[in-house]
Amino acid sequence: MKLTIFHTNDIHSHLNTYAKISQYIKDERSKLQHDSLYIDIGDHIDLFHPLTEASQGTENVKILNDSNVDVVTLGNNEGMTISHDSLNHLYDDAQFDVTCCNLFDLNSNLPNHLTSHVLKNVNGIKVCLIGLTAPFNHIYETLDWKVTSPLLALKNEISQVKEDYDVLIVMSHVGIFFDEQLCEECPEIDVIFGAHTHHYFERGEEKNGVLMAAAGKYGHYVGQVDLEIENNKVIHKEAQILDTTLLDEIPNNYEEKGKSLLDKPVLNRRISLPRRLNSASYTTDLLCESVLEFTEADCAIINAGLIVKEIDDSKITEYDIHQMLPHPINTVSIELRGVELKQIIYKAMEQSYIDEVAIGFGFRGDIFGGYVFKNIGYIESTGQCFVKGIEVQDQEQYKLGTIDMYTFGRYFPILKDMNINYIMPEFLRNIFEQKLIQKEKKV
């Protein structure tokens, strides 16, 4: 028999593109003379889209329902950018299976509606699908989840189901390097559908007899794997992807619906919040001040490019703030010594990324922009650094308030191995909105 598996991953709420992917998969499945499945490998939701933000992902689940998806797994965006309670209710109305075997609550229970594996009987063939998500332990812990080693969890799951399947599928939202390791350590896997690192294979890639398939990011591609099965064993497998720019556009109202749901006034008066990338502005100063206060820090650092869109209008709504700060970025507080803080200030004063296009780490803007400071002073001629007007002392302790994207190694490598307090689930736009409301009450 033949089995075709369509797959998507890392859509990140690019719903206009996904609309045509969904229609394509439904059309193709209707044409087949043999069985098929459609699976999504996580990060379908991304709160940069107003409809996803307004619904905390439940509208994405409705879209997946309409797409007739069969099985999905959790990406880090589903797991980490919404609250604990929101994840537990994300799939309340799902008409598909959800699998992830390495994410649990503090009582060692899977999130609601999830199973550690899914068994599908396809024309007499038992297909086992096991989902995995990336182990961002330090962030999940702040949301009262614990994420375990994906490799150990998978090996344990395989040992539990080894007599129950004919075809073994792994839905891995962990990344290409992990998937390559899986090929070596778990050769019994028939296909690994990959995600998270936004990689893709034009024709799949086979290692140690295991086929890896992946479809990039943002709906740039849609994937298809064809399996030939005889005597309950896979005897042939091949993969391909389709460039979705070749597909017809499908009209939809996703953006308008999201805007309507977020059309709630925050301030009912004229306000001007300018955007400047190369220097501080009233907007960045206010945002940096909100970070300082929310993290209860001594000083704060952000970058001007976080302000994606300026506002100058007779009122300001939740939609406006969402468009200005669309990033799923959280604040952090970091306890560090003066000697370490000075290294961070020196690095920031270089303004190395001021004109660079910034990609990843939750950033949903374009240009990184210059660094903006609160309670930090610097004298270039002497190299002296100040916090609240007092010179920084090497062995004194300070608390720095900043954003999580700086802690992943690229912008300030020194922060990567520090003891970081991730403050969840509030995003920058949430604390900025509260700051605006607070200031309005004082007027």
PALODO-39954 format. One record per residue (C-alpha): residue number from 1; x, y, z. Coordinates in nm, 3 decimals. Layout:
BEGIN
SITE     k         x         y         z
SITE   NUM         X         Y         Z
...
***
This chain:
BEGIN
SITE     k         x         y         z
SITE     1     0.000     0.000     0.000
SITE     2     0.095     0.365    -0.032
SITE     3     0.064     0.633     0.235
SITE     4     0.117     1.005     0.170
SITE     5     0.190     1.237     0.461
SITE     6     0.158     1.611     0.408
SITE     7     0.342     1.825     0.660
SITE     8     0.387     2.186     0.771
SITE     9     0.601     2.343     1.041
SITE    10     0.689     2.682     1.187
SITE    11     0.401     2.864     1.021
SITE    12     0.431     3.131     1.295
SITE    13     0.082     3.267     1.223
SITE    14     0.163     3.365     0.866
SITE    15    -0.204     3.299     0.808
SITE    16    -0.238     3.455     0.464
SITE    17     0.019     3.207     0.332
SITE    18    -0.129     2.926     0.536
SITE    19    -0.472     2.983     0.379
SITE    20    -0.340     2.871     0.042
SITE    21    -0.142     2.583     0.196
SITE    22    -0.457     2.459     0.366
SITE    23    -0.655     2.470     0.044
SITE    24    -0.375     2.299    -0.147
SITE    25    -0.352     2.010     0.100
SITE    26    -0.729     1.961     0.103
SITE    27    -0.736     1.960    -0.278
SITE    28    -0.443     1.718    -0.309
SITE    29    -0.583     1.477    -0.053
SITE    30    -0.915     1.469    -0.236
SITE    31    -0.736     1.364    -0.556
SITE    32    -0.539     1.075    -0.408
SITE    33    -0.644     0.719    -0.472
SITE    34    -0.473     0.601    -0.154
SITE    35    -0.460     0.695     0.216
SITE    36    -0.308     1.016     0.348
SITE    37    -0.238     1.208     0.668
SITE    38    -0.165     1.574     0.737
SITE    39     0.056     1.665     1.033
SITE    40     0.188     1.995     1.171
SITE    41     0.518     2.000     1.359
SITE    42     0.456     2.299     1.584
SITE    43     0.491     2.677     1.605
SITE    44     0.172     2.721     1.409
SITE    45     0.083     3.003     1.648
SITE    46     0.275     3.326     1.691
SITE    47     0.135     3.618     1.885
SITE    48     0.274     3.869     1.637
SITE    49    -0.051     3.817     1.444
SITE    50    -0.344     4.014     1.592
SITE    51    -0.587     3.724     1.554
SITE    52    -0.353     3.490     1.743
SITE    53    -0.289     3.754     2.007
SITE    54    -0.658     3.827     2.057
SITE    55    -0.750     3.458     2.089
SITE    56    -0.429     3.335     2.256
SITE    57    -0.402     3.078     1.978
SITE    58    -0.752     2.930     1.981
SITE    59    -0.833     3.085     1.642
SITE    60    -0.528     2.904     1.501
SITE    61    -0.673     2.580     1.633
SITE    62    -0.997     2.655     1.446
SITE    63    -0.794     2.713     1.129
SITE    64    -0.617     2.379     1.179
SITE    65    -0.956     2.214     1.228
SITE    66    -1.073     2.360     0.898
SITE    67    -0.755     2.231     0.733
SITE    68    -0.843     1.874     0.838
SITE    69    -0.510     1.825     1.010
SITE    70    -0.476     1.482     1.171
SITE    71    -0.197     1.523     1.427
SITE    72     0.005     1.818     1.561
SITE    73     0.283     1.858     1.812
SITE    74     0.387     2.150     2.032
SITE    75     0.636     2.411     1.927
SITE    76     0.797     2.646     2.174
SITE    77     0.554     2.921     2.067
SITE    78     0.258     2.708     2.175
SITE    79     0.439     2.611     2.493
SITE    80     0.607     2.931     2.606
SITE    81     0.432     3.239     2.469
SITE    82     0.094     3.181     2.631
SITE    83     0.013     3.127     2.996
SITE    84    -0.004     2.788     3.167
SITE    85    -0.381     2.806     3.178
SITE    86    -0.404     2.913     2.814
SITE    87    -0.199     2.613     2.702
SITE    88    -0.418     2.383     2.905
SITE    89    -0.721     2.516     2.718
SITE    90    -0.561     2.576     2.378
SITE    91    -0.689     2.249     2.233
SITE    92    -1.030     2.235     2.401
SITE    93    -1.203     2.245     2.061
SITE    94    -0.939     2.065     1.858
SITE    95    -1.068     1.806     1.612
SITE    96    -0.725     1.648     1.579
SITE    97    -0.476     1.464     1.798
SITE    98    -0.195     1.645     1.980
SITE    99     0.119     1.458     2.084
SITE   100     0.420     1.557     2.291
SITE   101     0.602     1.319     2.523
SITE   102     0.843     1.553     2.702
SITE   103     0.637     1.837     2.854
SITE   104     0.460     1.804     3.188
SITE   105     0.307     2.011     3.465
SITE   106     0.449     2.007     3.816
SITE   107     0.241     1.698     3.894
SITE   108     0.395     1.514     3.598
SITE   109     0.078     1.538     3.390
SITE   110     0.080     1.622     3.021
SITE   111    -0.105     1.942     2.924
SITE   112    -0.476     1.892     2.867
SITE   113    -0.571     1.709     2.545
SITE   114    -0.213     1.590     2.480
SITE   115    -0.096     1.232     2.457
SITE   116     0.259     1.101     2.461
SITE   117     0.201     0.927     2.127
SITE   118    -0.075     0.876     1.874
SITE   119    -0.160     0.545     1.707
SITE   120    -0.342     0.566     1.375
SITE   121    -0.484     0.260     1.203
SITE   122    -0.449     0.342     0.834
SITE   123    -0.601     0.071     0.618
SITE   124    -0.479    -0.194     0.858
SITE   125    -0.133    -0.041     0.904
SITE   126    -0.053     0.082     1.254
SITE   127     0.119     0.420     1.234
SITE   128     0.270     0.554     1.557
SITE   129     0.342     0.927     1.580
SITE   130     0.546     1.069     1.871
SITE   131     0.587     1.442     1.929
SITE   132     0.878     1.622     2.095
SITE   133     0.943     1.986     2.181
SITE   134     1.260     2.185     2.243
SITE   135     1.383     2.175     2.605
SITE   136     1.382     2.540     2.712
SITE   137     1.385     2.434     3.076
SITE   138     1.462     2.774     3.230
SITE   139     1.166     2.939     3.059
SITE   140     0.915     2.657     3.097
SITE   141     0.983     2.648     3.470
SITE   142     0.860     3.005     3.510
SITE   143     0.528     2.893     3.358
SITE   144     0.499     2.592     3.591
SITE   145     0.589     2.338     3.325
SITE   146     0.885     2.104     3.317
SITE   147     1.036     1.984     2.992
SITE   148     1.247     1.670     2.989
SITE   149     1.526     1.547     2.765
SITE   150     1.368     1.484     2.423
SITE   151     1.610     1.200     2.350
SITE   152     1.543     1.014     2.673
SITE   153     1.170     1.078     2.650
SITE   154     1.158     0.946     2.294
SITE   155     1.359     0.634     2.373
SITE   156     1.129     0.563     2.667
SITE   157     0.820     0.616     2.452
SITE   158     0.950     0.389     2.176
SITE   159     1.019     0.116     2.432
SITE   160     0.657     0.147     2.552
SITE   161     0.503     0.108     2.205
SITE   162     0.755    -0.113     2.023
SITE   163     0.507    -0.399     1.980
SITE   164     0.220    -0.174     1.874
SITE   165     0.328    -0.014     1.546
SITE   166     0.423    -0.094     1.189
SITE   167     0.542     0.256     1.094
SITE   168     0.723     0.486     1.339
SITE   169     0.701     0.863     1.284
SITE   170     0.873     1.125     1.502
SITE   171     0.738     1.482     1.498
SITE   172     1.040     1.673     1.623
SITE   173     1.016     2.039     1.716
SITE   174     1.370     2.026     1.852
SITE   175     1.596     2.111     1.557
SITE   176     1.808     1.965     1.282
SITE   177     2.111     1.876     1.495
SITE   178     1.894     1.676     1.733
SITE   179     1.725     1.505     1.439
SITE   180     2.062     1.401     1.299
SITE   181     2.149     1.254     1.637
SITE   182     1.819     1.064     1.637
SITE   183     1.908     0.905     1.305
SITE   184     2.216     0.752     1.464
SITE   185     2.063     0.653     1.798
SITE   186     1.716     0.539     1.689
SITE   187     1.744     0.369     1.346
SITE   188     1.403     0.205     1.397
SITE   189     1.241     0.540     1.313
SITE   190     1.099     0.548     0.962
SITE   191     1.064     0.927     0.920
SITE   192     1.158     1.229     1.130
SITE   193     0.951     1.535     1.048
SITE   194     1.164     1.826     1.168
SITE   195     1.106     2.184     1.278
SITE   196     1.226     2.461     1.512
SITE   197     1.552     2.547     1.331
SITE   198     1.355     2.646     1.019
SITE   199     1.552     2.411     0.795
SITE   200     1.418     2.239     0.489
SITE   201     1.511     1.954     0.257
SITE   202     1.412     1.969    -0.108
SITE   203     1.407     1.590    -0.134
SITE   204     1.448     1.488     0.225
SITE   205     1.773     1.357     0.364
SITE   206     1.840     1.001     0.472
SITE   207     2.087     0.906     0.745
SITE   208     2.135     0.557     0.884
SITE   209     1.818     0.447     0.707
SITE   210     1.605     0.722     0.865
SITE   211     1.442     0.978     0.636
SITE   212     1.439     1.340     0.757
SITE   213     1.181     1.580     0.613
SITE   214     1.124     1.948     0.691
SITE   215     0.951     2.245     0.526
SITE   216     1.135     2.558     0.638
SITE   217     0.941     2.842     0.798
SITE   218     0.649     3.084     0.761
SITE   219     0.476     2.863     0.504
SITE   220     0.745     2.915     0.241
SITE   221     0.707     2.544     0.162
SITE   222     0.460     2.263     0.214
SITE   223     0.602     1.913     0.249
SITE   224     0.500     1.570     0.128
SITE   225     0.639     1.228     0.216
SITE   226     0.532     0.915     0.027
SITE   227     0.571     0.574     0.188
SITE   228     0.537     0.235     0.024
SITE   229     0.449    -0.039     0.271
SITE   230     0.454    -0.414     0.219
SITE   231     0.406    -0.685     0.479
SITE   232     0.362    -0.417     0.745
SITE   233     0.707    -0.266     0.673
SITE   234     0.815     0.048     0.493
SITE   235     1.002    -0.063     0.180
SITE   236     1.042     0.277     0.013
SITE   237     1.018     0.641     0.124
SITE   238     1.073     0.970    -0.049
SITE   239     1.016     1.338     0.031
SITE   240     0.957     1.659    -0.156
SITE   241     0.855     2.018    -0.086
SITE   242     0.653     2.266    -0.287
SITE   243     0.731     2.638    -0.306
SITE   244     0.408     2.802    -0.193
SITE   245     0.461     3.111    -0.408
SITE   246     0.335     2.884    -0.687
SITE   247    -0.002     2.846    -0.515
SITE   248    -0.305     3.068    -0.574
SITE   249    -0.386     3.324    -0.308
SITE   250    -0.695     3.249    -0.099
SITE   251    -0.900     3.547     0.026
SITE   252    -0.941     3.560     0.404
SITE   253    -1.028     3.803     0.682
SITE   254    -0.777     3.692     0.945
SITE   255    -0.611     4.034     0.985
SITE   256    -0.939     4.225     0.995
SITE   257    -1.089     3.984     1.247
SITE   258    -0.786     4.016     1.473
SITE   259    -0.794     4.395     1.448
SITE   260    -1.161     4.396     1.539
SITE   261    -1.104     4.177     1.844
SITE   262    -0.824     4.407     1.965
SITE   263    -1.013     4.730     1.900
SITE   264    -1.032     4.814     2.270
SITE   265    -0.932     5.165     2.381
SITE   266    -0.631     5.207     2.607
SITE   267    -0.625     5.588     2.597
SITE   268    -0.908     5.804     2.467
SITE   269    -0.704     6.113     2.387
SITE   270    -0.455     6.222     2.126
SITE   271    -0.110     6.080     2.181
SITE   272     0.213     6.081     1.983
SITE   273     0.456     5.792     2.026
SITE   274     0.732     5.845     1.768
SITE   275     0.968     5.582     1.627
SITE   276     1.338     5.663     1.602
SITE   277     1.598     5.395     1.542
SITE   278     1.928     5.578     1.587
SITE   279     1.856     5.763     1.909
SITE   280     1.631     5.756     2.211
SITE   281     1.279     5.895     2.182
SITE   282     0.991     5.956     2.419
SITE   283     0.858     5.612     2.320
SITE   284     1.178     5.417     2.385
SITE   285     1.238     5.611     2.707
SITE   286     0.890     5.517     2.827
SITE   287     0.940     5.153     2.724
SITE   288     1.278     5.135     2.897
SITE   289     1.128     5.291     3.209
SITE   290     0.850     5.031     3.206
SITE   291     1.113     4.753     3.185
SITE   292     1.307     4.909     3.472
SITE   293     1.000     4.929     3.695
SITE   294     0.852     4.591     3.600
SITE   295     1.179     4.408     3.670
SITE   296     1.239     4.614     3.988
SITE   297     1.595     4.671     3.866
SITE   298     1.862     4.932     3.931
SITE   299     1.909     5.002     3.561
SITE   300     1.776     4.886     3.224
SITE   301     1.882     4.838     2.860
SITE   302     1.665     4.788     2.551
SITE   303     1.707     4.860     2.177
SITE   304     1.517     5.122     1.981
SITE   305     1.416     4.880     1.705
SITE   306     1.170     4.717     1.943
SITE   307     0.936     5.001     1.848
SITE   308     0.815     4.872     1.511
SITE   309     0.550     5.132     1.435
SITE   310     0.491     5.484     1.562
SITE   311     0.152     5.606     1.685
SITE   312     0.008     5.952     1.633
SITE   313    -0.368     5.942     1.671
SITE   314    -0.668     6.073     1.859
SITE   315    -0.678     5.754     2.066
SITE   316    -0.474     5.438     2.120
SITE   317    -0.611     5.082     2.120
SITE   318    -0.479     4.739     2.212
SITE   319    -0.437     4.678     1.839
SITE   320    -0.216     4.988     1.808
SITE   321     0.010     4.873     2.090
SITE   322     0.023     4.524     1.944
SITE   323     0.135     4.664     1.608
SITE   324     0.392     4.885     1.776
SITE   325     0.533     4.598     1.988
SITE   326     0.441     4.271     1.810
SITE   327     0.727     4.070     1.962
SITE   328     0.672     3.767     2.188
SITE   329     0.951     3.903     2.406
SITE   330     0.956     3.893     2.785
SITE   331     1.157     4.089     3.037
SITE   332     1.432     3.946     3.256
SITE   333     1.617     4.058     3.564
SITE   334     1.980     3.966     3.620
SITE   335     2.184     3.997     3.937
SITE   336     2.546     4.071     3.850
SITE   337     2.861     4.234     3.979
SITE   338     2.974     4.577     3.875
SITE   339     3.265     4.437     3.674
SITE   340     3.016     4.234     3.468
SITE   341     2.773     4.521     3.432
SITE   342     3.053     4.739     3.296
SITE   343     3.132     4.482     3.028
SITE   344     2.767     4.493     2.919
SITE   345     2.765     4.874     2.914
SITE   346     3.089     4.885     2.712
SITE   347     2.946     4.637     2.464
SITE   348     2.622     4.832     2.434
SITE   349     2.806     5.161     2.382
SITE   350     2.970     5.014     2.071
SITE   351     2.621     5.016     1.910
SITE   352     2.737     4.725     1.692
SITE   353     2.390     4.632     1.566
SITE   354     2.237     4.977     1.522
SITE   355     2.176     4.941     1.146
SITE   356     2.149     4.562     1.125
SITE   357     1.843     4.364     1.026
SITE   358     1.760     4.158     1.335
SITE   359     1.617     3.807     1.294
SITE   360     1.501     3.554     1.551
SITE   361     1.501     3.540     1.933
SITE   362     1.140     3.659     1.932
SITE   363     1.216     3.984     1.748
SITE   364     0.939     4.065     1.499
SITE   365     1.067     4.399     1.371
SITE   366     1.328     4.483     1.109
SITE   367     1.622     4.705     1.212
SITE   368     1.777     4.643     1.554
SITE   369     1.839     5.013     1.626
SITE   370     2.050     5.176     1.894
SITE   371     2.061     5.076     2.257
SITE   372     1.857     5.283     2.502
SITE   373     1.939     5.307     2.873
SITE   374     1.769     5.392     3.199
SITE   375     1.968     5.487     3.510
SITE   376     2.294     5.420     3.321
SITE   377     2.563     5.681     3.253
SITE   378     2.895     5.654     3.071
SITE   379     3.197     5.881     3.023
SITE   380     3.373     5.771     2.706
SITE   381     3.701     5.954     2.776
SITE   382     3.756     5.777     3.110
SITE   383     3.553     5.458     3.061
SITE   384     3.360     5.529     3.381
SITE   385     3.012     5.379     3.418
SITE   386     2.737     5.507     3.646
SITE   387     2.411     5.370     3.785
SITE   388     2.171     5.625     3.930
SITE   389     2.452     5.882     3.909
SITE   390     2.694     5.679     4.122
SITE   391     3.004     5.522     3.969
SITE   392     2.978     5.146     3.925
SITE   393     3.200     4.952     4.167
SITE   394     3.347     4.626     4.043
SITE   395     3.247     4.408     4.338
SITE   396     2.912     4.568     4.415
SITE   397     2.592     4.384     4.322
SITE   398     2.347     4.533     4.073
SITE   399     2.020     4.426     3.919
SITE   400     1.986     4.478     3.543
SITE   401     1.644     4.482     3.378
SITE   402     1.637     4.391     3.011
SITE   403     1.476     4.156     2.757
SITE   404     1.508     3.783     2.704
SITE   405     1.645     3.808     2.348
SITE   406     1.972     3.941     2.492
SITE   407     2.026     3.626     2.699
SITE   408     2.059     3.372     2.418
SITE   409     2.424     3.440     2.335
SITE   410     2.432     3.671     2.034
SITE   411     2.405     4.025     2.163
SITE   412     2.566     3.992     2.506
SITE   413     2.748     3.655     2.524
SITE   414     2.839     3.723     2.888
SITE   415     2.472     3.691     2.986
SITE   416     2.420     3.343     2.848
SITE   417     2.553     3.155     3.150
SITE   418     2.432     3.392     3.419
SITE   419     2.154     3.330     3.667
SITE   420     1.862     3.491     3.485
SITE   421     1.512     3.550     3.619
SITE   422     1.269     3.520     3.327
SITE   423     0.948     3.709     3.404
SITE   424     0.652     3.539     3.236
SITE   425     0.406     3.553     3.071
SITE   426     0.383     3.932     3.028
SITE   427     0.524     4.064     2.700
SITE   428     0.675     4.406     2.642
SITE   429     0.344     4.532     2.501
SITE   430     0.162     4.426     2.818
SITE   431     0.389     4.619     3.053
SITE   432     0.404     4.917     2.815
SITE   433     0.024     4.931     2.805
SITE   434     0.011     4.927     3.184
SITE   435     0.270     5.205     3.194
SITE   436     0.056     5.421     2.963
SITE   437    -0.253     5.361     3.179
SITE   438    -0.055     5.439     3.495
SITE   439     0.074     5.766     3.349
SITE   440    -0.277     5.862     3.236
SITE   441    -0.409     5.822     3.588
SITE   442    -0.144     6.064     3.714
SITE   443    -0.237     6.332     3.460
***
